[in-house]
Amino acid sequence: MPKKELEKSLDLKFNKTAVLITFHPVTLENSTAEEQFNALLQAIDEIKDCTLIFTKANSDKGGRIINQMIDDYVNKNKLKAVGFASLGQLRYLSTL
């Protein structure tokens, strides 16, 4: 999908750099999905001039918590972050 068409489909304008974030927590580890995702969000905060495109968790362990964290992050960072329950195959691969 061409960039302009993708931007229109996603209702966003890409910055210089874009990052697609799809998080699947490690299930057999001592730390929780919330701790893992919080560490990811802290690292992402260091990236400047970048569009952040989150895809939400499905039925992953801790998925509800992750989805709430995505919503909270997007609400606090509306100029650089968006979240989607699903992009579908074409938009996901085009975003990559």
Sine and cosine of phi, psi and omega as CSV:
sin_phi,cos_phi,sin_psi,cos_psi,sin_omega,cos_omega
0.00,0.00,0.77,-0.64,0.02,-1.00
-0.88,0.48,0.48,-0.88,-0.08,-1.00
-0.82,0.58,-0.75,0.66,-0.04,-1.00
-0.88,0.48,-0.66,0.75,0.02,-1.00
-0.91,0.41,-0.65,0.76,0.02,-1.00
-0.90,0.43,-0.71,0.70,0.03,-1.00
-0.85,0.53,-0.68,0.73,0.02,-1.00
-0.90,0.43,-0.69,0.72,-0.01,-1.00
-0.89,0.45,-0.61,0.80,-0.02,-1.00
-1.00,0.03,-0.17,0.99,-0.05,-1.00
0.85,0.53,0.76,0.64,0.05,-1.00
-0.46,-0.89,0.30,-0.95,0.07,-1.00
-0.91,-0.41,0.84,-0.55,0.00,-1.00
-0.93,0.36,0.68,-0.74,0.17,-0.99
-0.98,0.20,-0.17,-0.98,0.01,-1.00
-0.82,0.57,-0.64,0.77,-0.02,-1.00
-0.80,-0.59,0.53,-0.85,0.08,-1.00
-0.74,-0.67,0.59,-0.81,0.02,-1.00
-0.80,-0.60,0.80,-0.60,0.09,-1.00
-0.99,-0.12,0.84,-0.54,-0.10,-0.99
-0.90,-0.43,0.93,-0.38,0.08,-1.00
-0.84,-0.55,0.92,-0.38,-0.13,-0.99
-0.94,-0.34,0.80,-0.60,0.11,-0.99
-0.84,-0.54,0.93,-0.37,-0.07,-1.00
-0.92,0.40,0.49,-0.87,0.11,-0.99
-0.95,0.31,0.79,-0.61,-0.10,-1.00
-1.00,0.03,-0.50,0.87,-0.04,-1.00
-0.96,-0.28,0.87,0.49,-0.02,-1.00
-0.63,-0.78,0.42,-0.91,-0.04,-1.00
-0.93,0.37,-0.58,0.81,-0.01,-1.00
-0.97,0.24,0.44,-0.90,-0.04,-1.00
-1.00,0.04,0.27,-0.96,0.07,-1.00
-0.85,0.52,-0.61,0.79,0.01,-1.00
-0.89,0.46,-0.70,0.71,0.03,-1.00
-0.90,0.44,-0.69,0.73,0.00,-1.00
-0.89,0.47,-0.72,0.69,-0.05,-1.00
-0.94,0.33,-0.58,0.82,0.06,-1.00
-0.88,0.48,-0.65,0.76,0.05,-1.00
-0.89,0.46,-0.64,0.77,0.05,-1.00
-0.89,0.46,-0.72,0.70,0.01,-1.00
-0.88,0.47,-0.63,0.78,0.04,-1.00
-0.89,0.46,-0.66,0.75,0.03,-1.00
-0.92,0.39,-0.65,0.76,0.00,-1.00
-0.89,0.45,-0.56,0.83,0.02,-1.00
-0.86,0.52,-0.37,0.93,0.00,-1.00
-0.98,0.22,-0.29,0.96,-0.05,-1.00
-0.99,0.13,0.80,-0.60,0.00,-1.00
-0.95,-0.30,0.41,-0.91,0.05,-1.00
0.77,0.64,0.81,0.59,-0.11,-0.99
-0.62,-0.78,0.66,-0.75,0.12,-0.99
-1.00,0.05,0.78,-0.62,0.00,-1.00
-0.95,-0.32,0.86,-0.51,-0.04,-1.00
-0.89,-0.45,0.95,-0.32,-0.02,-1.00
-1.00,-0.10,0.65,-0.76,0.25,-0.97
-0.95,-0.32,0.67,-0.74,-0.09,-1.00
-0.99,0.17,0.33,-0.94,0.00,-1.00
-0.96,0.30,0.45,-0.89,0.10,-1.00
-1.00,-0.03,-0.88,-0.48,0.00,-1.00
-0.99,-0.15,0.43,0.90,0.07,-1.00
-0.85,0.52,0.48,-0.87,0.10,-1.00
-0.86,0.51,0.80,-0.60,-0.04,-1.00
0.99,0.13,0.15,0.99,-0.06,-1.00
-0.85,0.52,-0.65,0.76,0.01,-1.00
-0.89,0.46,-0.66,0.75,0.01,-1.00
-0.91,0.41,-0.71,0.70,0.02,-1.00
-0.86,0.51,-0.72,0.69,-0.01,-1.00
-0.88,0.47,-0.64,0.77,0.05,-1.00
-0.91,0.41,-0.63,0.77,0.03,-1.00
-0.91,0.42,-0.62,0.79,0.07,-1.00
-0.89,0.46,-0.76,0.65,0.01,-1.00
-0.85,0.53,-0.71,0.71,0.01,-1.00
-0.88,0.47,-0.71,0.71,-0.02,-1.00
-0.90,0.44,-0.71,0.70,0.00,-1.00
-0.88,0.47,-0.68,0.73,0.01,-1.00
-0.88,0.47,-0.54,0.84,0.01,-1.00
-0.99,0.11,-0.28,0.96,-0.09,-1.00
-0.75,-0.67,0.76,0.65,-0.12,-0.99
-0.88,0.47,-0.39,0.92,-0.02,-1.00
-0.98,0.18,-0.29,0.96,-0.05,-1.00
-0.77,-0.64,-0.12,0.99,-0.11,-0.99
-0.74,-0.67,0.62,-0.79,0.10,-1.00
-0.69,-0.72,0.41,-0.91,0.02,-1.00
-0.74,-0.68,0.59,-0.81,-0.01,-1.00
-0.73,-0.69,0.66,-0.75,0.13,-0.99
-0.91,0.42,-0.62,0.78,0.05,-1.00
-0.37,-0.93,0.65,-0.76,0.10,-0.99
-1.00,-0.09,-0.28,0.96,-0.14,-0.99
0.98,0.21,0.31,-0.95,-0.11,-0.99
-0.89,0.45,-0.74,0.68,-0.07,-1.00
-0.90,0.43,-0.74,0.67,-0.01,-1.00
-0.94,0.35,-0.57,0.82,0.04,-1.00
-0.89,0.46,-0.77,0.64,-0.02,-1.00
-0.93,0.37,-0.57,0.83,0.06,-1.00
-0.92,0.40,-0.60,0.80,0.03,-1.00
-0.92,0.40,-0.61,0.79,0.06,-1.00
-0.86,0.51,0.00,0.00,0.00,0.00
